[in-house]
Amino acid sequence: MPYNLLKGKRGLIFGALNDKSIAWKVAERAREEGAELVLTNTPVSIRMGNIDELAQRCGAVVIPADATSVEDLENLVTKGMEHLGGKFDFVLHSIGMSPNVRKGRTYDDLDYDYYHKTVDISAISFHKVIQTCRKFDAIEEWGSVVALTYIAAQRTLYGYNDMADAKAMLESIARSFGYIYGREKNIRINTVSQSPTPTTAGSGVMGLENLMDFAERMSPLGNATAAECADYIITLFSDLTRKVTMQNLYHDGGYSSMGMSMQAMHIYNEGLEYRDVKNDKSRRRNK
Ligand SMILES: NC(=O)c1ccc[n+]([C@@H]2O[C@H](COP(=O)([O-])OP(=O)(O)OC[C@H]3O[C@@H](n4cnc5c(N)ncnc54)[C@H](O)[C@@H]3O)[C@@H](O)[C@H]2O)c1
């Protein structure tokens, strides 16, 4: 249900690839709440995905940009403001990619060129986006910047690989630039740490389905969907959260505060019983 929370606001949204993308859901909700939008993605993702369909639905323009290229970002920010007729009130960074994950390189066998790419795409691009916006004074006073992250920045989750390092850096950039931009222009910068979600980037994470099942059992409120994530991000873009900045905000159904849940323990116990029965049978066979 729309509340007109973003009426009259202008937004820049990175990372809508297809209708599974978190950024896609955010764009739809932002539009519903009255925002005018500029959408962006890399030229390849624009070709491979269907961002044009989203743009049509949202009455938005699509300006291609590789978020690792400052030149592209400068073009995006200036053209975006021109198109909207003013500065942005909010910016969403919803970008992540690890060539090491894609190529199946494990954390103890990283390719260092890939590692640089992971960090450049998934973390440094956030710095580049904010620095470019600041250079062109592209964000309104009391504007809001949000990037998406994952709990693997704080806790080790088997298989998340070098993306964990990138997310830790991304969250740090939110704090470091949050201080500067807050001091100067009252602009807030936060990261939202989302539950595992079945998207294109999400499916690159090793064993996503089982990880989602585990997180679902561990979270008292269950996993948060992409649509629910969009709802939460809308509040962060709205004027209702003007004094929230430099935070890593968990949107994960309570997962981040859990150690062990009844449901997860139940499955673990079943696994142990299954193992004991199997061992017992093989012991009897070997007698
Ligand atoms: N899916 C999950 O389980 C999950 C959980 C927590 C956080 N996140 C984060 O959410 C964000 C969005 O991912 P998603 O799950 O919606 O998947 P997605 O695949 O739909 O989105 C990732 C986007 O990053 C874009 N991208 C990649 N390289 C880029 C570059 N150089 N320049 C500009 N854009 C580039 C892709 O084109 C794509 O649109 C990512 O930061 C991801 O790490 C995802």
The ligand as an ORCA input file, in Angstrom:
! r2SCAN-3c Opt
* xyz 0 1
  N      20.842    -12.235     -3.003
  C      21.304    -12.333     -1.767
  O      21.265    -13.400     -1.126
  C      21.863    -11.106     -1.095
  C      21.948    -11.054      0.322
  C      22.508     -9.927      0.913
  C      22.992     -8.891      0.125
  N      22.882     -8.963     -1.253
  C      23.424     -7.873     -2.056
  O      22.375     -7.262     -2.748
  C      22.922     -6.554     -3.868
  C      22.084     -6.826     -5.105
  O      22.191     -8.159     -5.492
  P      20.939     -9.062     -5.922
  O      20.881    -10.175     -4.958
  O      19.750     -8.210     -6.154
  O      21.448     -9.715     -7.298
  P      21.436     -9.162     -8.824
  O      22.298    -10.120     -9.564
  O      20.052     -9.008     -9.286
  O      22.132     -7.724     -8.716
  C      23.526     -7.530     -8.768
  C      23.731     -6.358     -9.719
  O      25.087     -5.915     -9.739
  C      25.281     -5.392    -11.025
  N      26.695     -5.174    -11.332
  C      27.688     -6.108    -11.388
  N      28.838     -5.510    -11.751
  C      28.582     -4.202    -11.910
  C      29.369     -3.071    -12.280
  N      30.677     -3.183    -12.546
  N      28.766     -1.853    -12.363
  C      27.438     -1.707    -12.105
  N      26.649     -2.745    -11.737
  C      27.208     -3.967    -11.655
  C      24.661     -6.474    -11.913
  O      24.485     -6.057    -13.250
  C      23.365     -6.723    -11.170
  O      22.346     -5.879    -11.635
  C      24.389     -7.004     -3.967
  O      25.204     -6.040     -3.335
  C      24.377     -8.286     -3.159
  O      25.653     -8.622     -2.674
  C      22.329    -10.054     -1.863
*
